[in-house]
Amino acid sequence: MGINEDRPSPLAYRLRANVSLTKTEGGIHLCLSYPLKYIFLKPCWREVMSLLSGGAFIPFKDILAAVDNQHKGKIESFLDDLVRRGFLERIGVAEMETVPFISVIVPVHNRPRDIAACLDSLLRLDYPEDKLEIIVVDDASTDDTPDRVSHYPVTLIQNKTNRQAPYCRNIGAVSARGDILAFIDSDCLADRTWLRELVPAFKDLKIAAVGGMVESYYVERPLDRYEQVRSSLKMGSWPKRSASNNPFFYVPSCNLLVRHEVFLQAGGFNEQLVVGEDVDLCWRILRLGFHIDYLPSGKVFHKHRNRLVAFCRRRFDYGTSEPLLNRLYPGKVKQMVFSPWASLFWVGLLAVVGFKSLWPLLLPCVVLLGESVFKSNHMKQRGLGISFGMVAISLCRSYAALFFHCSAFFSRYYLAWAIITFSMLPMAATIVAAMHLLNGLVEFFLKKPKLDLVRFMVYFTMEQLSYQAGVWWQCTKQLSFNAVNPRISKPQPQNVTIS
């Protein structure tokens, strides 16, 4: 674990290495090789995109010099949108003319050492002292936690009875003076630049909440190294924004910044939920018409459960939240998206196994050839210099991704049933087990943990079994199994973006 002690670098952008740039009289085409997608930009962006295509990160101030400096906010917002779409890369932190007042809220119960370490990190934050307050809500601790907190220059609120973290966060928000509420858990340490890196996102008035990176604090044990790449709190290494095509988007409450007025308007955390309360809050904020951002910066370091029994118990708890959330949001149904082309491709491959013949291979070959020809011709008509081979490779990846996501679903929710019903349904159980094995192998080679394959697969299997045990346990209690029954749908057509 290493906490940054330096000021963040200035904001800078560059074109991603797998993005090609084509200039035409009508404007500029940007094409991302995988997933294969492209956008058209107006001619006014030629100079900027040429500047960004050199391979080096270009400071934002230099980009502004190449365009109309009067629209600084719109330009930054547009470039950030290209980052989220995968066409650009970004480093550094945007400047803010004025910084908002922030209230950091920390719930705690019987964690004297953890809260002391957390507060030590918060007092080292690179943020103006006159724009910051720290509120600790003690949830009726029975040890010396309140005494430890009282030695720090923070506001301490003490509950008379144990009410759980959602209640504590809400109580802290009531007395908070900040324009922004920053939530962090007592078993976390904040990076020195935590707030500096996340707060600039609020320059966009449509953004109501921002989540940052959650890293593992412990790194010594094998389970620690598994958590480094598979933590349920780690939302990825690429920035994301809530969108209509991702109805399940959320950010975890251990690293969450929210506009104070929107938090109150949404009703705060649901105090009836012990797990999944952050998901519920994010979805209610989205219902109000606001957006939520996730940034792979603004780090906090989480002291995860690094004993196997505690690890499995926590994954079980996380699993129980799915049916509860499904009851609160019955319209949010999981979807398995199958395109007709990809479905035919896999029907042909599976038929080879089923019929023990190579003749069915003709179907996937025809499908791949046909869709490649269709898409490559379509792109040529658009003036994009994308080869037939590039299209075919991209399609093969997308077909493989479909099978991987299908395997991930069965591994996540049906592995336990495959084990239980093996003697009755050996073929079906073997297929699910093979999907689980494939899912684990792909995760291992993509995420490259500092861990041997055998241990990774053991932890991965224990995680999947624990999580789905929690899901099915709560489904049975609710007498509803919607959480494990996805809806089969076709992919929605994507429009080309012209900016």
C-alpha positions as CSV (number, residue, x, y, z in Angstrom):
1,M,0.0,0.0,0.0
2,G,1.3,3.4,-1.0
3,I,-0.4,6.7,-0.4
4,N,0.5,9.5,-2.8
5,E,2.2,12.5,-1.2
6,D,2.6,14.6,-4.4
7,R,0.3,17.1,-6.0
8,P,-1.5,15.6,-9.0
9,S,-0.2,16.6,-12.4
10,P,-2.0,19.0,-14.6
11,L,-4.8,17.8,-16.9
12,A,-3.6,16.3,-20.2
13,Y,-5.0,14.2,-23.1
14,R,-3.8,12.0,-25.9
15,L,-5.3,9.7,-28.6
16,R,-5.3,6.0,-27.6
17,A,-2.8,3.8,-29.4
18,N,-5.5,1.6,-30.9
19,V,-7.4,4.6,-32.4
20,S,-6.9,5.6,-36.0
21,L,-7.5,9.1,-37.3
22,T,-8.7,9.8,-40.9
23,K,-9.1,13.4,-42.2
24,T,-11.6,14.2,-44.9
25,E,-13.1,17.4,-46.3
26,G,-16.2,16.8,-44.2
27,G,-14.3,16.5,-40.9
28,I,-12.4,13.8,-39.0
29,H,-13.1,10.1,-38.4
30,L,-11.9,8.4,-35.3
31,C,-12.0,4.6,-35.3
32,L,-11.4,2.4,-32.3
33,S,-10.1,-1.1,-33.3
34,Y,-11.7,-2.9,-30.4
35,P,-14.5,-2.8,-29.7
36,L,-14.8,-1.6,-33.3
37,K,-16.6,1.7,-33.3
38,Y,-16.1,5.1,-34.8
39,I,-17.3,8.7,-34.6
40,F,-17.3,11.8,-36.9
41,L,-16.0,15.1,-35.7
42,K,-16.5,18.5,-37.3
43,P,-13.5,20.1,-39.1
44,C,-12.9,22.5,-36.2
45,W,-11.4,19.6,-34.3
46,R,-8.7,18.8,-36.9
47,E,-5.9,20.7,-35.2
48,V,-6.7,19.4,-31.8
49,M,-6.9,15.7,-32.9
50,S,-3.7,16.1,-34.9
51,L,-2.0,17.5,-31.8
52,L,-3.3,14.5,-29.7
53,S,-2.3,11.9,-32.2
54,G,1.5,12.4,-31.6
55,G,1.7,9.8,-28.8
56,A,2.5,12.2,-26.0
57,F,0.1,13.6,-23.5
58,I,-0.8,17.2,-24.4
59,P,-1.5,19.6,-21.5
60,F,-5.1,21.0,-21.6
61,K,-3.8,24.5,-21.7
62,D,-2.0,23.7,-25.0
63,I,-5.2,22.2,-26.4
64,L,-7.1,25.4,-25.5
65,A,-4.6,27.4,-27.4
66,A,-5.6,25.5,-30.6
67,V,-9.3,26.2,-30.2
68,D,-11.6,28.9,-28.9
69,N,-10.5,29.5,-25.3
70,Q,-13.9,31.0,-24.5
71,H,-15.5,27.6,-24.3
72,K,-13.1,26.0,-21.8
73,G,-15.7,24.0,-19.9
74,K,-17.4,22.7,-23.0
75,I,-14.1,21.6,-24.5
76,E,-13.0,19.8,-21.4
77,S,-16.4,18.1,-21.2
78,F,-16.2,17.0,-24.8
79,L,-12.7,15.6,-24.4
80,D,-13.8,13.7,-21.3
81,D,-16.7,12.2,-23.2
82,L,-14.2,10.9,-25.8
83,V,-12.2,9.4,-22.9
84,R,-15.3,7.5,-21.6
85,R,-16.0,6.3,-25.2
86,G,-12.5,4.9,-25.4
87,F,-11.0,7.2,-28.0
88,L,-8.8,9.3,-25.8
89,E,-6.7,8.8,-22.6
90,R,-6.5,11.3,-19.8
91,I,-4.1,11.9,-16.9
92,G,-3.9,14.7,-14.3
93,V,-6.5,16.8,-12.6
94,A,-8.5,19.7,-14.0
95,E,-8.1,23.1,-12.3
96,M,-11.0,24.7,-10.4
97,E,-11.4,28.4,-10.0
98,T,-13.2,28.0,-6.7
99,V,-13.2,24.8,-4.6
100,P,-16.5,23.7,-2.8
101,F,-16.8,23.2,0.9
102,I,-16.7,19.5,1.6
103,S,-18.0,17.5,4.6
104,V,-16.3,14.1,5.0
105,I,-18.5,11.7,6.8
106,V,-17.1,8.5,8.5
107,P,-19.4,5.9,10.2
108,V,-17.6,3.7,12.8
109,H,-18.3,0.9,15.2
110,N,-15.7,-0.7,17.5
111,R,-12.7,0.1,15.3
112,P,-10.4,2.3,17.4
113,R,-7.2,1.5,15.4
114,D,-8.9,1.7,12.0
115,I,-10.6,5.0,12.7
116,A,-7.4,6.5,14.0
117,A,-5.5,5.5,10.8
118,C,-8.4,6.8,8.7
119,L,-8.5,10.2,10.4
120,D,-4.7,10.5,10.2
121,S,-5.0,10.1,6.4
122,L,-7.9,12.6,6.2
123,L,-5.9,15.2,8.1
124,R,-3.1,14.9,5.4
125,L,-5.5,15.6,2.6
126,D,-4.3,18.1,0.0
127,Y,-7.4,20.3,0.4
128,P,-7.9,23.8,1.9
129,E,-8.6,23.5,5.6
130,D,-11.1,26.2,5.6
131,K,-13.1,24.3,3.0
132,L,-13.2,21.0,4.8
133,E,-14.9,19.5,7.8
134,I,-14.7,15.9,9.1
135,I,-17.7,14.3,10.8
136,V,-17.3,10.9,12.6
137,V,-20.6,9.2,13.6
138,D,-19.9,6.5,16.3
139,D,-22.5,3.8,16.1
140,A,-22.7,3.0,19.8
141,S,-19.2,1.5,20.1
142,T,-18.6,-0.5,23.3
143,D,-14.8,0.0,23.3
144,D,-12.6,3.1,23.3
145,T,-13.4,4.1,19.7
146,P,-15.2,7.4,20.8
147,D,-12.2,8.3,23.1
148,R,-9.8,7.8,20.2
149,V,-11.9,10.0,17.9
150,S,-12.2,12.7,20.6
151,H,-8.4,13.4,20.3
152,Y,-8.8,14.5,16.7
153,P,-10.0,18.0,15.4
154,V,-13.2,16.5,14.1
155,T,-16.9,16.6,14.9
156,L,-18.0,13.5,16.8
157,I,-21.6,12.4,16.8
158,Q,-22.5,9.4,19.1
159,N,-25.5,7.1,18.7
160,K,-27.0,5.7,21.8
161,T,-28.0,2.4,20.1
162,N,-26.4,0.6,17.2
163,R,-28.2,1.6,14.0
164,Q,-25.7,0.5,11.2
165,A,-23.8,2.5,8.6
166,P,-26.6,3.9,6.5
167,Y,-28.2,5.6,9.5
168,C,-24.9,7.0,10.6
169,R,-24.2,8.5,7.2
170,N,-27.6,10.1,7.2
171,I,-27.1,11.6,10.6
172,G,-23.8,12.9,9.5
173,A,-25.4,14.5,6.5
174,V,-28.0,16.3,8.6
175,S,-25.4,18.3,10.5
176,A,-23.0,18.7,7.6
177,R,-22.2,22.2,6.3
178,G,-20.6,21.2,3.0
179,D,-21.8,21.7,-0.5
180,I,-20.4,18.2,-1.2
181,L,-20.7,15.2,1.1
182,A,-17.7,12.8,0.9
183,F,-18.3,9.3,2.3
184,I,-15.5,7.0,3.4
185,D,-15.5,4.0,5.7
186,S,-13.6,3.7,8.9
187,D,-11.6,0.7,7.5
188,C,-10.3,2.9,4.6
189,L,-7.4,5.3,4.2
190,A,-7.7,8.2,1.8
191,D,-4.9,9.1,-0.6
192,R,-3.6,12.6,-0.1
193,T,-5.1,13.8,-3.4
194,W,-8.4,12.0,-2.9
195,L,-10.6,15.1,-3.0
196,R,-8.5,17.0,-5.4
197,E,-8.9,14.4,-8.1
198,L,-12.6,13.8,-7.7
199,V,-14.1,17.2,-6.9
200,P,-13.5,18.8,-10.4
201,A,-16.1,16.4,-11.9
202,F,-18.8,18.5,-10.2
203,K,-18.0,21.4,-12.6
204,D,-20.5,19.6,-14.8
205,L,-23.8,20.6,-13.2
206,K,-25.5,17.4,-14.5
207,I,-23.2,15.3,-12.2
208,A,-24.7,14.7,-8.8
209,A,-22.3,12.0,-7.5
210,V,-18.8,10.8,-8.2
211,G,-17.0,7.6,-7.1
212,G,-13.3,7.0,-7.1
213,M,-10.9,4.1,-7.1
214,V,-10.9,1.6,-4.2
215,E,-7.6,-0.2,-3.8
216,S,-6.6,-3.0,-1.5
217,Y,-4.7,-1.9,1.6
218,Y,-3.3,-5.3,2.4
219,V,-1.0,-7.0,-0.1
220,E,1.0,-9.6,1.8
221,R,-1.3,-12.7,1.7
222,P,-2.4,-14.6,-1.4
223,L,-6.0,-13.6,-0.7
224,D,-4.8,-10.0,-0.6
225,R,-3.4,-10.3,-4.1
226,Y,-6.6,-11.9,-5.3
227,E,-8.5,-8.9,-3.8
228,Q,-6.2,-6.5,-5.7
229,V,-7.7,-7.6,-9.0
230,R,-11.2,-9.1,-8.0
231,S,-12.4,-6.8,-5.2
232,S,-16.2,-6.1,-5.4
233,L,-15.4,-2.5,-4.6
234,K,-13.0,-2.0,-7.5
235,M,-15.0,-0.6,-10.4
236,G,-12.3,-0.8,-13.1
237,S,-9.5,1.2,-14.6
238,W,-11.5,3.2,-17.1
239,P,-13.8,6.2,-16.4
240,K,-17.5,5.6,-16.7
241,R,-20.7,7.6,-16.6
242,S,-24.2,6.5,-15.9
243,A,-26.2,5.9,-19.1
244,S,-29.5,4.5,-20.2
245,N,-27.9,1.4,-21.6
246,N,-26.4,0.5,-18.1
247,P,-29.4,0.5,-15.7
248,F,-27.3,-1.2,-12.9
249,F,-24.6,1.5,-12.7
250,Y,-23.5,2.5,-9.2
251,V,-20.4,3.4,-7.2
252,P,-19.6,2.1,-3.7
253,S,-20.2,4.2,-0.6
254,C,-16.7,3.8,0.8
255,N,-15.5,6.3,-1.8
256,L,-18.5,8.4,-2.8
257,L,-19.0,12.1,-3.2
258,V,-22.5,13.5,-3.5
259,R,-24.0,17.0,-3.9
260,H,-25.5,17.8,-0.5
261,E,-28.9,19.0,-1.9
262,V,-29.2,16.0,-4.2
263,F,-28.5,13.6,-1.4
264,L,-31.3,15.2,0.7
265,Q,-33.6,15.3,-2.3
266,A,-33.0,11.6,-3.0
267,G,-33.8,10.8,0.7
268,G,-30.3,9.7,1.8
269,F,-29.3,6.1,2.3
270,N,-32.0,3.5,2.9
271,E,-31.7,2.6,6.6
272,Q,-33.5,-0.7,6.0
273,L,-30.6,-2.0,3.9
274,V,-27.4,-3.3,5.5
275,V,-25.8,-4.1,2.1
276,G,-26.6,-2.7,-1.2
277,E,-27.5,0.7,0.3
278,D,-25.0,2.5,-2.0
279,V,-26.6,0.8,-5.1
280,D,-30.1,1.9,-3.9
281,L,-28.9,5.5,-3.4
282,C,-27.3,5.8,-6.8
283,W,-30.4,4.4,-8.5
284,R,-32.6,7.0,-6.7
285,I,-30.2,9.8,-7.8
286,L,-30.4,8.6,-11.4
287,R,-34.2,8.6,-11.1
288,L,-34.1,12.3,-10.3
289,G,-32.5,12.9,-13.7
290,F,-28.9,13.4,-12.6
291,H,-25.7,11.6,-13.8
292,I,-23.1,9.7,-11.7
293,D,-19.4,9.5,-12.7
294,Y,-16.8,6.9,-11.8
295,L,-13.2,8.0,-12.1
296,P,-10.2,5.5,-11.7
297,S,-8.5,8.1,-9.5
298,G,-9.1,9.7,-6.1
299,K,-8.1,6.6,-4.4
300,V,-9.0,5.2,-1.0
301,F,-7.3,2.0,0.4
302,H,-9.7,-0.5,1.9
303,K,-8.8,-3.0,4.6
304,H,-10.7,-5.9,3.1
305,R,-11.4,-9.2,4.9
306,N,-8.3,-11.3,4.2
307,R,-9.3,-14.4,6.0
308,L,-11.1,-17.0,3.9
309,V,-14.1,-17.5,6.1
310,A,-14.7,-13.8,6.6
311,F,-14.1,-13.3,2.8
312,C,-16.8,-15.9,1.9
313,R,-19.2,-14.5,4.5
314,R,-18.9,-11.0,3.1
315,R,-19.5,-12.3,-0.5
316,F,-22.6,-14.1,0.8
317,D,-23.8,-10.8,2.3
318,Y,-23.2,-9.0,-1.0
319,G,-25.3,-11.7,-2.7
320,T,-28.3,-11.2,-0.4
321,S,-28.6,-7.6,-1.6
322,E,-29.5,-8.6,-5.2
323,P,-33.0,-9.9,-4.5
324,L,-33.7,-7.1,-2.0
325,L,-32.8,-4.5,-4.7
326,N,-34.8,-6.4,-7.3
327,R,-37.9,-6.1,-5.0
328,L,-37.4,-2.4,-4.7
329,Y,-36.7,-2.0,-8.4
330,P,-38.7,-4.7,-10.3
331,G,-38.2,-2.9,-13.6
332,K,-34.4,-3.5,-13.4
333,V,-34.1,-6.9,-15.0
334,K,-30.8,-8.6,-16.1
335,Q,-30.6,-9.0,-19.8
336,M,-28.7,-11.5,-21.9
337,V,-28.0,-9.8,-25.2
338,F,-27.8,-12.1,-28.2
339,S,-27.3,-10.7,-31.7
340,P,-28.7,-12.9,-34.5
341,W,-25.3,-13.1,-36.1
342,A,-23.4,-14.2,-33.0
343,S,-26.2,-16.6,-32.1
344,L,-25.9,-18.4,-35.4
345,F,-22.1,-18.4,-35.1
346,W,-22.3,-20.3,-31.8
347,V,-25.1,-22.6,-32.9
348,G,-22.8,-23.8,-35.7
349,L,-19.9,-24.4,-33.3
350,L,-22.0,-26.2,-30.8
351,A,-23.5,-28.3,-33.5
352,V,-20.0,-29.6,-34.3
353,V,-19.9,-31.1,-30.8
354,G,-23.5,-32.3,-30.8
355,F,-23.4,-34.0,-34.2
356,K,-19.7,-35.0,-34.0
357,S,-19.2,-33.7,-37.5
358,L,-17.3,-30.9,-39.2
359,W,-20.1,-30.0,-41.6
360,P,-21.8,-27.6,-39.2
361,L,-18.6,-25.5,-39.3
362,L,-19.9,-24.1,-42.5
363,L,-22.5,-22.0,-40.6
364,P,-20.1,-20.0,-38.4
365,C,-17.7,-19.5,-41.4
366,V,-20.6,-18.1,-43.5
367,V,-21.8,-16.0,-40.6
368,L,-18.3,-14.5,-39.9
369,L,-17.7,-13.9,-43.6
370,G,-21.1,-12.4,-44.3
371,E,-21.1,-10.0,-41.3
372,S,-17.5,-9.0,-42.0
373,V,-18.3,-8.2,-45.7
374,F,-21.5,-6.3,-44.7
375,K,-19.7,-4.1,-42.0
376,S,-16.6,-3.5,-44.0
377,N,-18.6,-2.3,-47.0
378,H,-20.7,-0.1,-44.8
379,M,-17.5,1.5,-43.4
380,K,-16.0,2.0,-46.8
381,Q,-19.2,3.9,-47.8
382,R,-18.6,6.1,-44.8
383,G,-15.1,6.9,-46.0
384,L,-13.3,4.9,-43.3
385,G,-10.1,3.1,-44.2
386,I,-10.9,-0.1,-42.2
387,S,-9.7,-3.3,-43.7
388,F,-11.8,-6.5,-44.0
389,G,-9.3,-8.3,-41.7
390,M,-9.7,-5.7,-39.0
391,V,-13.5,-6.1,-39.1
392,A,-13.3,-9.9,-39.0
393,I,-10.9,-9.9,-36.0
394,S,-13.2,-7.5,-34.2
395,L,-16.2,-9.7,-34.8
396,C,-14.3,-12.8,-33.6
397,R,-13.6,-10.9,-30.4
398,S,-17.2,-9.9,-30.0
399,Y,-18.4,-13.5,-30.6
400,A,-15.9,-14.7,-27.9
401,A,-17.1,-11.9,-25.6
402,L,-20.7,-13.1,-25.9
403,F,-19.7,-16.6,-24.9
404,F,-17.6,-15.2,-22.0
405,H,-20.4,-13.1,-20.6
406,C,-22.8,-16.1,-20.9
407,S,-20.2,-18.2,-19.0
408,A,-19.8,-15.5,-16.4
409,F,-23.5,-15.5,-15.7
410,F,-23.8,-19.3,-15.2
411,S,-20.6,-19.2,-13.1
412,R,-22.0,-16.4,-10.9
413,Y,-25.5,-17.8,-10.3
414,Y,-25.7,-21.6,-11.2
415,L,-22.3,-23.2,-10.3
416,A,-23.7,-24.5,-7.0
417,W,-26.7,-26.1,-8.7
418,A,-24.4,-27.8,-11.2
419,I,-22.5,-29.4,-8.3
420,I,-25.7,-30.4,-6.5
421,T,-27.4,-31.9,-9.6
422,F,-24.4,-33.5,-11.2
423,S,-25.6,-37.1,-10.6
424,M,-29.1,-36.3,-12.1
425,L,-28.0,-33.9,-15.0
426,P,-24.3,-34.8,-15.6
427,M,-24.2,-33.2,-19.1
428,A,-25.8,-29.9,-18.0
429,A,-23.6,-29.8,-14.9
430,T,-20.5,-30.4,-16.8
431,I,-21.3,-27.6,-19.2
432,V,-21.8,-25.1,-16.4
433,A,-18.6,-26.3,-14.7
434,A,-16.7,-25.9,-17.9
435,M,-18.2,-22.4,-18.3
436,H,-17.0,-21.6,-14.7
437,L,-13.5,-22.9,-15.5
438,L,-13.4,-20.8,-18.7
439,N,-14.6,-17.7,-16.9
440,G,-11.9,-18.1,-14.2
441,L,-9.1,-18.7,-16.8
442,V,-10.0,-15.6,-18.8
443,E,-10.2,-13.5,-15.6
444,F,-6.7,-14.8,-14.6
445,F,-5.0,-14.0,-17.9
446,L,-6.8,-10.7,-18.3
447,K,-6.2,-9.3,-14.8
448,K,-2.8,-10.9,-14.3
449,P,-2.8,-11.3,-10.5
450,K,0.4,-11.7,-8.5
451,L,-0.9,-15.2,-7.7
452,D,-0.5,-18.7,-9.1
453,L,-3.4,-20.1,-11.2
454,V,-4.4,-22.8,-8.8
455,R,-4.9,-20.4,-5.8
456,F,-6.6,-17.9,-8.0
457,M,-9.1,-20.6,-9.2
458,V,-9.7,-21.7,-5.6
459,Y,-10.5,-18.2,-4.4
460,F,-12.5,-17.5,-7.6
461,T,-14.6,-20.6,-7.0
462,M,-15.2,-19.8,-3.3
463,E,-16.2,-16.3,-4.2
464,Q,-18.7,-17.5,-6.8
465,L,-20.2,-20.1,-4.6
466,S,-20.5,-17.8,-1.6
467,Y,-22.1,-15.0,-3.6
468,Q,-24.7,-17.2,-5.3
469,A,-25.5,-18.8,-2.0
470,G,-26.4,-15.4,-0.7
471,V,-28.5,-14.6,-3.8
472,W,-30.4,-17.9,-3.7
473,W,-30.9,-17.7,0.1
474,Q,-32.5,-14.3,-0.2
475,C,-34.5,-15.3,-3.3
476,T,-36.0,-18.2,-1.4
477,K,-36.8,-15.9,1.5
478,Q,-38.5,-13.4,-0.9
479,L,-40.2,-16.2,-2.9
480,S,-39.0,-14.5,-6.0
481,F,-36.3,-15.6,-8.4
482,N,-36.2,-12.7,-10.8
483,A,-32.7,-11.9,-9.7
484,V,-31.4,-15.1,-11.3
485,N,-33.6,-15.1,-14.4
486,P,-32.3,-12.8,-17.1
487,R,-34.4,-11.5,-20.0
488,I,-33.2,-12.5,-23.5
489,S,-32.9,-9.5,-25.8
490,K,-31.4,-8.2,-29.0
491,P,-28.7,-5.5,-29.1
492,Q,-29.9,-2.0,-29.5
493,P,-28.8,-0.2,-32.7
494,Q,-26.0,2.3,-32.0
495,N,-26.0,5.7,-33.7
496,V,-22.9,7.3,-35.0
497,T,-21.9,10.3,-33.0
498,I,-21.3,13.5,-34.9
499,S,-19.9,16.4,-32.8
